Amino acid sequence: MWARKRNSIILFILFSIAAIPIFLGIPTTHAAEKVIFKIQIDKKEVTEPSKKPIKEVSEAERIEIEAKKEKGKVAYSYDPTNKVDPFKSFIVVRKELEEKGKPKTYLETLDVSQLTVSAIVLSSKTQWALVRDSKGDGHVIKVGTPIGRRGGRVTRILDKEVVVTEYYQDIRGHEKVRDISMRLPEVD
């Protein structure tokens, strides 16, 4: 046990000694020094090639070159309205959309294709329909009832059909609308 403590103390002292010049701002001997090399070929110093033009440029070409330079200086501004964020993961976008539209009722957890219309009741005051899920359980719906996974609502109940309108956002965030007609099965 004494050997471990002794080794720990020695390491601490060594690191402390090495860190003192850094904290005091004293330059260390390990600092990189700037070294300049000159290469000589046949006892002539190599220099950078001259930047003189090979041929004279006409006045029209010079104006065109200057116009291109000016065009490159124009600032570009990005307007992100109604555009998808290119740096946002589509998986994150999908999770956000799913969290926004968490189902509140049992009918909102089912897809509209899993439901069948069993009966429709029309009166002067109300319109009702009975839909059955895949288990055979019946659910009474009326105009305005939320139904389906994609935020659908019952918009019309007619003589032989129920119309469900779905308002949802696709993966890019665009609003989509779809009417789904669920017809009452015909009796022979």
C-alpha positions in Angstrom: 0.0 0.0 0.0 2.9 2.3 0.8 4.3 1.7 -2.7 1.0 2.8 -4.4 1.0 6.0 -2.3 4.6 6.7 -3.1 4.1 6.2 -6.8 1.0 8.5 -6.8 3.0 11.2 -5.0 5.9 10.9 -7.4 3.5 11.2 -10.4 1.8 14.2 -8.9 5.1 15.9 -8.3 6.3 15.2 -11.9 3.1 16.6 -13.5 3.2 19.6 -11.2 6.8 20.4 -12.3 5.9 20.0 -15.9 2.9 22.3 -15.6 4.6 25.2 -13.7 6.1 26.8 -16.9 2.7 26.6 -18.6 0.9 28.4 -15.8 3.6 31.0 -15.5 3.7 31.7 -19.2 7.3 30.7 -19.6 8.1 29.5 -23.1 9.1 25.9 -23.0 12.0 24.3 -25.0 9.4 22.2 -26.9 7.9 25.1 -28.7 7.9 24.9 -32.4 10.4 27.1 -34.0 10.0 28.6 -37.5 12.7 27.2 -39.8 13.1 28.6 -43.3 14.8 26.4 -45.9 16.1 27.6 -49.1 16.7 25.2 -51.9 19.5 25.9 -54.3 19.8 24.2 -57.7 23.0 24.8 -59.6 23.9 27.5 -57.1 20.8 29.6 -58.1 18.2 30.4 -55.5 14.7 29.1 -56.4 12.2 32.0 -56.5 8.5 32.2 -57.2 7.6 32.5 -60.8 6.7 36.0 -62.0 3.1 36.9 -62.4 3.4 38.9 -65.6 0.7 38.2 -68.1 1.7 36.2 -71.1 -0.4 38.3 -73.5 -2.1 41.6 -73.3 -5.8 41.5 -72.6 -8.1 43.6 -74.8 -10.4 46.2 -73.2 -13.6 44.1 -73.8 -12.1 41.0 -72.2 -10.9 43.1 -69.2 -14.4 44.5 -68.7 -15.9 41.0 -68.9 -13.4 39.7 -66.3 -14.2 42.6 -63.9 -17.9 42.0 -64.4 -17.5 38.4 -63.4 -15.6 39.4 -60.3 -18.3 41.9 -59.4 -21.0 39.2 -59.9 -19.2 36.9 -57.5 -19.2 39.6 -54.8 -23.0 39.7 -54.7 -24.2 38.4 -51.3 -26.6 35.5 -51.3 -29.4 35.4 -48.8 -31.3 32.2 -47.9 -35.0 32.4 -47.2 -36.1 29.3 -45.2 -39.8 30.0 -45.3 -41.8 26.9 -46.6 -38.6 24.9 -47.0 -37.4 21.8 -45.2 -34.5 22.2 -42.8 -31.7 20.3 -44.7 -29.8 19.7 -41.5 -32.7 18.3 -39.5 -33.0 14.5 -39.4 -36.1 13.1 -41.0 -36.4 10.7 -38.1 -36.6 13.6 -35.7 -39.2 15.3 -37.9 -41.3 12.1 -38.0 -41.1 11.7 -34.1 -42.2 15.3 -33.7 -45.2 14.8 -35.9 -46.1 11.6 -34.1 -45.8 13.3 -30.7 -48.0 16.2 -31.9 -50.9 13.9 -32.8 -50.9 11.5 -29.9 -54.2 9.5 -30.0 -56.7 10.4 -27.4 -59.5 7.8 -28.1 -59.5 4.2 -29.1 -60.8 5.1 -32.6 -57.8 7.3 -33.1 -55.4 4.4 -32.6 -57.0 2.4 -35.4 -56.5 2.9 -39.1 -59.7 3.8 -41.1 -59.2 0.7 -43.2 -59.7 -1.4 -40.1 -63.2 -0.1 -39.6 -66.4 -1.2 -41.3 -69.8 0.6 -41.2 -72.5 -1.6 -39.8 -75.5 0.8 -39.5 -76.4 4.4 -40.2 -79.2 6.3 -38.4 -80.4 9.6 -39.9 -82.9 11.9 -38.3 -83.8 15.5 -38.6 -81.7 16.5 -35.7 -78.8 14.0 -35.6 -76.8 11.7 -37.8 -75.2 8.6 -36.3 -73.3 5.6 -37.6 -72.2 2.4 -36.0 -68.7 1.2 -37.0 -67.1 -2.1 -36.1 -63.3 -2.6 -35.6 -61.4 -5.7 -36.5 -62.3 -7.3 -33.1 -66.0 -6.9 -33.8 -66.6 -4.2 -31.2 -69.1 -1.5 -32.2 -68.5 2.2 -31.8 -71.1 4.9 -32.3 -69.8 7.9 -34.3 -71.3 11.3 -35.4 -70.1 14.3 -37.4 -66.9 15.7 -35.9 -65.8 12.4 -34.2 -62.0 12.0 -34.4 -61.1 8.7 -36.1 -58.0 7.2 -37.7 -54.3 7.5 -37.1 -53.8 10.4 -39.3 -56.0 12.9 -37.5 -59.2 12.2 -39.4 -62.6 13.5 -38.5 -66.1 12.4 -39.6 -67.3 15.1 -41.9 -70.5 13.7 -43.4 -72.8 10.8 -42.7 -75.0 10.1 -45.8 -77.6 7.4 -46.6 -75.2 4.7 -47.4 -71.7 6.0 -46.5 -69.6 7.8 -44.0 -67.0 10.3 -45.2 -63.9 10.8 -43.1 -61.5 13.7 -43.9 -57.9 13.3 -42.8 -55.7 16.3 -42.3 -52.1 15.3 -41.8 -48.6 16.3 -42.6 -46.3 14.3 -44.7 -42.6 13.7 -43.8 -41.6 17.0 -45.3 -44.1 18.9 -43.2 -46.6 19.7 -46.0 -50.3 19.7 -45.1 -52.2 17.0 -46.9 -56.0 16.4 -47.0 -57.7 13.2 -48.0 -61.4 12.2 -48.0 -62.1 8.5 -47.2 -65.4 7.0 -48.0 -66.6 4.1 -45.9 -69.7 2.5 -47.5 -72.4 0.6 -45.8 -72.3 -3.0 -47.1 -75.2 -3.9 -49.4 -77.6 -6.6 -48.2 -78.8 -9.2 -50.7 
